[in-house]
Amino acid sequence: MKTYSISEVAKELNLTVYTLRYYDKEGLMPFVERTPSGTRLFKESDIGALKVIECLKATGMPIKEIKNFIDWCSDGDSTLQKRYDMFIERKALVEAQMEELKKTIELIEHKCSYYKTALDAGTEDIHKKDKIEISVTN
């Protein structure tokens, strides 16, 4: 079975070695084996688990909650419902974030069009009714 060094895994996942050591210190990688001298040996399945950790982190999940998930995985089938519920909650959260981002991109697209039209006309006055007035008083 092929194993990977911490630097190979860091490169593969676009992380730093420091980040992987931090994850290990926080208990997110109890599955990673070590040599007698303490060198971490990563397997393909470990890389897959780290991809899940990175996915959860990208949703904004705190390290403490990711640790709970890792612990549940170690506990086996008795925690299947907890793990399922956690991913359902994460999915809803990400969908809500996507809706917010969709609204944000729509506003940005509108402003791009607004300023492109103003640039083409050589003046923002073409949008008098939409113009945001910002008065500066000293």
VEXVEX-990469 format. One line per 8 residues: number of its first residue (from 1); their letters; for each residue y, x, z of N, C-alpha, C. Coordinates in nm, 4 decimals. Each point is the difference from the previous one (the first is absolute). Layout:
residues N
NUM) A) Y,X,Z,Y,X,Z,Y,X,Z | ...
***
This chain:
residues 138
1) MKTYSISE) -0.1179,0.0851,0.0000,0.1179,-0.0851,0.0000,0.1241,0.0896,0.0000 | 0.0910,-0.0288,-0.0908,0.1229,0.0795,-0.0119,0.0951,-0.0332,0.1152 | 0.0626,0.1041,0.0538,0.1014,-0.0192,0.1027,0.1305,0.0627,-0.0477 | 0.1076,-0.0469,0.0604,0.1339,0.0438,-0.0395,0.0744,0.0530,0.1221 | 0.0858,0.0971,-0.0255,0.0832,0.0540,0.1077,0.1181,-0.0924,0.0243 | 0.0671,0.0199,0.1108,0.1164,-0.0822,0.0325,0.1092,0.0166,-0.1063 | 0.0151,0.1208,-0.0534,0.1038,0.0206,-0.1020,-0.0381,-0.0684,-0.1315 | -0.1278,-0.0022,-0.0340,-0.0436,-0.0707,-0.1212,0.0237,-0.1503,0.0138
9) VAKELNLT) -0.0298,-0.0542,0.1186,0.0200,-0.1432,0.0241,0.1489,-0.0332,-0.0008 | 0.0803,0.0846,0.0620,0.1450,-0.0217,0.0019,0.0532,-0.0059,-0.1428 | -0.0445,0.0926,-0.0832,0.0456,0.0031,-0.1396,-0.0463,-0.1256,-0.0741 | -0.1250,-0.0377,0.0189,-0.0572,-0.1182,-0.0663,0.0767,-0.1274,0.0352 | 0.0420,-0.0124,0.1267,0.0662,-0.1211,0.0472,0.1525,0.0114,0.0001 | 0.0495,0.1132,-0.0476,0.1445,0.0248,-0.0020,0.0598,-0.0112,0.1407 | -0.0688,0.0612,0.0939,0.0440,0.0056,0.1392,0.0163,0.1465,0.0389 | 0.0555,0.0223,0.1165,0.0054,0.1365,0.0509,-0.1186,0.0224,0.0927
17) VYTLRYYD) -0.0356,0.1260,0.0166,-0.1039,0.0362,0.0951,0.0437,-0.0446,0.1397 | 0.1295,0.0147,0.0270,0.0548,-0.0424,0.1296,-0.0282,-0.1491,0.0236 | 0.0197,-0.0836,-0.1008,-0.0243,-0.1443,0.0129,-0.1466,-0.0263,0.0343 | -0.0901,0.0679,-0.0687,-0.1427,-0.0201,0.0279,-0.0357,0.0464,0.1416 | 0.0593,0.1087,0.0440,-0.0249,0.0460,0.1377,0.0548,-0.1018,0.1005 | 0.1151,-0.0578,-0.0318,0.0588,-0.1034,0.0861,-0.0930,-0.1213,0.0068 | -0.0500,-0.0440,-0.1152,-0.0929,-0.1125,-0.0012,-0.1213,0.0303,0.0888 | -0.0496,0.1218,-0.0110,-0.1159,0.0393,0.0797,0.0341,-0.0049,0.1490
25) KEGLMPFV) 0.1168,0.0531,0.0354,0.0450,0.0010,0.1400,0.0146,-0.1428,0.0543 | 0.0415,-0.0923,-0.0873,0.0192,-0.1396,0.0403,-0.1302,-0.0806,-0.0014 | -0.1104,0.0633,-0.0360,-0.1298,-0.0660,0.0035,-0.0326,-0.0825,-0.1233 | 0.0692,0.0278,-0.1104,-0.0244,-0.0772,-0.1221,-0.1145,0.0564,-0.0840 | -0.0523,0.1152,0.0380,-0.1055,0.0622,-0.0808,-0.1208,0.0424,0.0837 | -0.0538,-0.0916,0.0821,-0.1155,0.0390,0.0819,-0.1237,0.0275,-0.0855 | 0.0031,-0.0425,-0.1230,-0.1131,0.0130,-0.0913,-0.0089,0.1390,-0.0646 | 0.1057,0.0791,0.0086,0.0013,0.1307,-0.0653,-0.0810,0.1000,0.0823
33) ERTPSGTR) -0.0943,0.0634,-0.0671,-0.0842,0.0996,0.0670,0.0750,0.1327,0.0087 | -0.0467,0.0840,0.0919,0.0580,0.1333,0.0182,-0.1107,0.1046,0.0015 | 0.0372,0.1180,-0.0450,-0.0915,0.1127,0.0108,0.0002,0.0465,0.1460 | -0.0953,0.0856,0.0372,0.0005,0.0526,0.1381,0.1326,0.0679,0.0377 | 0.0700,0.0539,-0.0993,0.1284,0.0652,0.0293,0.1168,-0.0989,0.0016 | -0.0272,-0.1287,-0.0278,0.1040,-0.1027,0.0089,0.0659,-0.0381,-0.1314 | -0.0414,0.0615,-0.1093,0.0570,-0.0327,-0.1311,-0.0471,-0.1393,-0.0427 | 0.0938,-0.0826,-0.0434,-0.0340,-0.1360,-0.0434,-0.0687,0.0057,-0.1365
41) LFKESDIG) -0.1069,-0.0796,-0.0123,-0.0718,-0.0122,-0.1267,0.0071,-0.1457,-0.0442 | 0.0719,-0.0271,-0.1081,0.0188,-0.1360,-0.0494,-0.1025,-0.0312,-0.1076 | -0.0564,-0.1210,0.0080,-0.0902,-0.0514,-0.1026,0.0776,-0.0996,-0.0866 | -0.0605,-0.0409,-0.1113,0.0629,-0.1004,-0.0877,0.0323,-0.1272,0.0789 | -0.0921,-0.0420,0.0870,0.0221,-0.1229,0.0772,0.1193,0.0163,0.0948 | 0.0234,0.1208,0.0496,0.1153,0.0256,0.0868,0.1297,-0.0156,-0.0793 | -0.0020,0.0481,-0.1226,0.1180,-0.0134,-0.0865,0.0271,-0.1481,-0.0263 | -0.1069,-0.0769,-0.0226,0.0147,-0.1448,-0.0188,0.0604,-0.0664,0.1228
49) ALKVIECL) -0.0448,0.0401,0.1187,0.0541,-0.0560,0.1242,0.1470,0.0370,0.0150 | 0.0352,0.1217,-0.0371,0.1403,0.0430,0.0076,0.0875,-0.0774,-0.0983 | -0.0563,-0.0379,-0.1132,0.0749,-0.0833,-0.0959,0.0299,-0.1366,0.0612 | -0.0942,-0.0546,0.0765,0.0232,-0.1273,0.0685,0.1081,0.0178,0.1054 | -0.0054,0.1102,0.0744,0.1018,0.0287,0.1014,0.1375,0.0081,-0.0654 | 0.0097,0.0692,-0.1124,0.1278,0.0123,-0.0712,0.0480,-0.1360,-0.0509 | -0.0933,-0.0832,-0.0450,0.0345,-0.1348,-0.0451,0.0591,-0.0800,0.1158 | -0.0645,0.0043,0.1148,0.0491,-0.0735,0.1168,0.1367,0.0529,0.0438
57) KATGMPIK) 0.0156,0.1311,-0.0042,0.1285,0.0597,0.0357,0.1092,-0.0473,-0.0950 | -0.0329,-0.0114,-0.1283,0.0977,-0.0440,-0.1004,0.0462,-0.1434,0.0240 | -0.0804,-0.0789,0.0726,0.0406,-0.1372,0.0323,0.0905,-0.0035,0.1227 | 0.0197,0.1162,0.0610,0.0826,0.0058,0.1199,-0.0794,-0.0122,0.1293 | -0.1309,0.0026,-0.0098,-0.0825,-0.0129,0.1198,0.0170,0.1245,0.0878 | 0.0259,-0.0202,0.1292,0.0136,0.1140,0.0907,-0.1325,0.0754,0.0175 | 0.0108,0.1279,0.0284,-0.1181,0.0852,0.0199,-0.0933,-0.0594,0.1065 | 0.0575,-0.0550,0.1073,-0.0814,-0.0572,0.1078,-0.0901,-0.1119,-0.0529
65) EIKNFIDW) 0.0544,-0.0848,-0.0892,-0.0804,-0.1090,-0.0557,-0.1037,0.0521,-0.0989 | 0.0355,0.1046,-0.0738,-0.0984,0.0614,-0.0906,-0.1140,0.0577,0.0827 | 0.0336,0.0584,0.1143,-0.1026,0.0545,0.0915,-0.0926,-0.1122,0.0457 | 0.0553,-0.1167,0.0305,-0.0848,-0.1143,0.0381,-0.0975,-0.0321,-0.1119 | 0.0497,-0.0016,-0.1231,-0.0861,-0.0282,-0.1149,-0.1131,0.1032,-0.0099 | 0.0347,0.1278,0.0134,-0.1011,0.1068,-0.0072,-0.1040,-0.0195,0.1107 | 0.0478,-0.0345,0.1192,-0.0927,-0.0258,0.1110,-0.0916,-0.1179,-0.0322 | 0.0569,-0.1053,-0.0580,-0.0817,-0.1165,-0.0365,-0.1071,0.0391,-0.1009
73) CSDGDSTL) 0.0371,0.0843,-0.0950,-0.0979,0.0458,-0.0991,-0.1147,0.0726,0.0701 | 0.0345,0.0824,0.0972,-0.1021,0.0738,0.0762,-0.0873,-0.0938,0.0813 | 0.0562,-0.1137,0.0436,-0.0751,-0.0956,0.0816,-0.1022,-0.0797,-0.0814 | 0.0134,0.0022,-0.1319,-0.0997,-0.0655,-0.0847,0.0261,-0.1478,-0.0255 | -0.1075,-0.0702,-0.0308,0.0067,-0.1388,-0.0465,0.0641,-0.0975,0.0985 | -0.0011,0.0322,0.1260,0.0561,-0.0921,0.1000,0.1510,-0.0183,-0.0192 | 0.0623,0.0882,-0.0776,0.1453,-0.0080,-0.0206,0.0376,-0.0420,-0.1421 | -0.0962,-0.0465,-0.0750,0.0282,-0.0406,-0.1388,0.1111,-0.1045,-0.0067
81) QKRYDMFI) -0.0034,-0.1003,0.0884,0.1017,-0.1063,-0.0020,0.1382,0.0583,0.0300 | 0.0095,0.0904,0.0976,0.1287,0.0626,0.0328,0.0553,0.0772,-0.1194 | -0.0882,0.0733,-0.0675,0.0441,0.0795,-0.1149,0.0431,-0.0903,-0.1154 | -0.0763,-0.1057,-0.0227,0.0358,-0.0959,-0.1045,0.1362,-0.0632,0.0296 | 0.0168,-0.0473,0.1238,0.1267,-0.0627,0.0399,0.1172,0.0966,-0.0162 | -0.0228,0.1261,0.0356,0.1063,0.1000,-0.0120,0.0436,0.0151,-0.1465 | -0.0973,0.0051,-0.0906,0.0357,0.0149,-0.1416,0.0646,-0.1266,-0.0560 | -0.0395,-0.1172,0.0480,0.0655,-0.1243,-0.0416,0.1467,0.0035,0.0437
89) ERKALVEA) 0.0248,0.0430,0.1240,0.1383,0.0117,0.0497,0.0801,0.1012,-0.0812 | -0.0612,0.1136,-0.0306,0.0684,0.1043,-0.0792,0.0334,-0.0528,-0.1390 | -0.0933,-0.0730,-0.0574,0.0208,-0.0556,-0.1338,0.1199,-0.0938,0.0004 | 0.0077,-0.0872,0.0990,0.1125,-0.0938,0.0101,0.1308,0.0756,0.0180 | -0.0023,0.1040,0.0809,0.1202,0.0793,0.0232,0.0462,0.0686,-0.1296 | -0.0928,0.0582,-0.0735,0.0347,0.0681,-0.1251,0.0503,-0.1005,-0.1036 | -0.0623,-0.1175,-0.0042,0.0477,-0.1027,-0.0936,0.1438,-0.0415,0.0326 | 0.0314,-0.0116,0.1286,0.1365,-0.0343,0.0409,0.0965,0.1122,-0.0378
97) QMEELKKT) -0.0426,0.1250,0.0185,0.0830,0.1145,-0.0400,0.0241,-0.0018,-0.1511 | -0.1032,-0.0345,-0.0754,0.0129,-0.0055,-0.1454,0.0987,-0.1077,-0.0429 | -0.0015,-0.1137,0.0685,0.0947,-0.1074,-0.0309,0.1430,0.0460,0.0266 | 0.0197,0.0690,0.1116,0.1328,0.0533,0.0315,0.0436,0.1018,-0.1049 | -0.0919,0.0863,-0.0389,0.0322,0.1000,-0.1026,0.0289,-0.0660,-0.1348 | -0.0698,-0.1097,-0.0285,0.0247,-0.0730,-0.1252,0.1437,-0.0538,-0.0009 | 0.0437,-0.0552,0.1131,0.1382,-0.0489,0.0101,0.0986,0.1159,-0.0140 | -0.0331,0.1118,0.0599,0.0863,0.1180,-0.0073,0.0131,0.0490,-0.1438
105) IELIEHKC) -0.1107,0.0083,-0.0718,0.0049,0.0492,-0.1380,0.0758,-0.0982,-0.0892 | -0.0128,-0.1298,0.0277,0.0748,-0.0985,-0.0790,0.1504,0.0197,0.0178 | 0.0440,0.0246,0.1228,0.1419,0.0246,0.0241,0.0443,0.1294,-0.0674 | -0.0810,0.1035,0.0115,0.0344,0.1281,-0.0633,0.0080,-0.0158,-0.1521 | -0.0949,-0.0722,-0.0584,0.0037,-0.0230,-0.1450,0.1271,-0.0758,-0.0391 | 0.0381,-0.0987,0.0803,0.1224,-0.0758,-0.0263,0.1206,0.0938,0.0019 | 0.0071,0.0864,0.1018,0.1139,0.0917,0.0111,-0.0003,0.1021,-0.1135 | -0.1164,0.0436,-0.0439,-0.0064,0.0911,-0.1154,0.0583,-0.0685,-0.1230
113) SYYKTALD) -0.0393,-0.1242,-0.0227,0.0520,-0.0762,-0.1129,0.1506,-0.0213,0.0143 | 0.0429,-0.0346,0.1202,0.1418,-0.0216,0.0295,0.0813,0.1238,-0.0370 | -0.0428,0.1155,0.0489,0.0770,0.1225,-0.0241,-0.0128,0.0486,-0.1441 | -0.1137,-0.0240,-0.0634,-0.0147,0.0379,-0.1415,0.0964,-0.0814,-0.0846 | 0.0096,-0.1300,0.0259,0.0926,-0.0868,-0.0739,0.1442,0.0445,0.0237 | 0.0324,0.0315,0.1260,0.1353,0.0469,0.0326,0.0295,0.1324,-0.0697 | -0.0974,0.0897,-0.0016,0.0191,0.1277,-0.0685,0.0226,-0.0205,-0.1490 | -0.0814,-0.0865,-0.0611,0.0127,-0.0279,-0.1438,0.1369,-0.0606,-0.0313
121) AGTEDIHK) 0.0509,-0.0841,0.0904,0.1297,-0.0651,-0.0212,0.1166,0.0916,0.0404 | -0.0322,0.1051,0.0732,0.1044,0.0915,0.0449,0.0752,-0.0490,0.1221 | -0.0446,-0.1101,0.0568,0.0660,-0.0539,0.1196,-0.0948,-0.0924,0.0747 | 0.0188,-0.0018,0.1302,-0.0771,-0.0908,0.0844,0.0603,-0.1400,-0.0038 | 0.1209,-0.0111,-0.0538,0.0669,-0.1304,-0.0070,-0.0797,-0.1022,-0.0804 | -0.0907,0.0467,-0.0830,-0.0847,-0.0918,-0.0781,-0.0836,-0.0878,0.0936 | -0.0155,0.0441,0.1227,-0.0793,-0.0720,0.0994,0.0867,-0.0557,0.1119 | 0.1219,-0.0370,-0.0276,0.0938,-0.0409,0.1059,-0.0631,-0.0922,0.1034
129) KDKIEISV) -0.0775,-0.0978,-0.0438,-0.0568,-0.0956,0.0952,-0.1086,0.0620,0.0878 | -0.0656,0.1081,-0.0471,-0.1074,0.0639,0.0755,0.0464,0.1229,0.0770 | 0.1231,0.0400,-0.0222,0.0478,0.1267,0.0553,0.0073,-0.0054,0.1527 | -0.0483,0.1052,0.0612,0.0069,0.0121,0.1460,0.1309,0.0719,0.0308 | 0.0859,-0.0676,0.0714,0.1292,0.0599,0.0371,-0.0144,0.0689,0.1340 | 0.0319,0.1240,0.0049,-0.0011,0.0741,0.1249,0.1414,0.0530,0.0213 | 0.0663,-0.0562,0.0980,0.1368,0.0440,0.0256,-0.0032,0.1072,0.1070 | 0.0805,0.1000,-0.0213,0.0094,0.1112,0.0936,0.1385,-0.0055,0.0626
137) TN) 0.0047,-0.0145,0.1312,0.1295,-0.0018,0.0707,0.0026,0.1156,0.0979 | 0.1148,0.0610,0.0092,0.0147,0.1129,0.0934,0.0803,-0.0388,0.1188
***
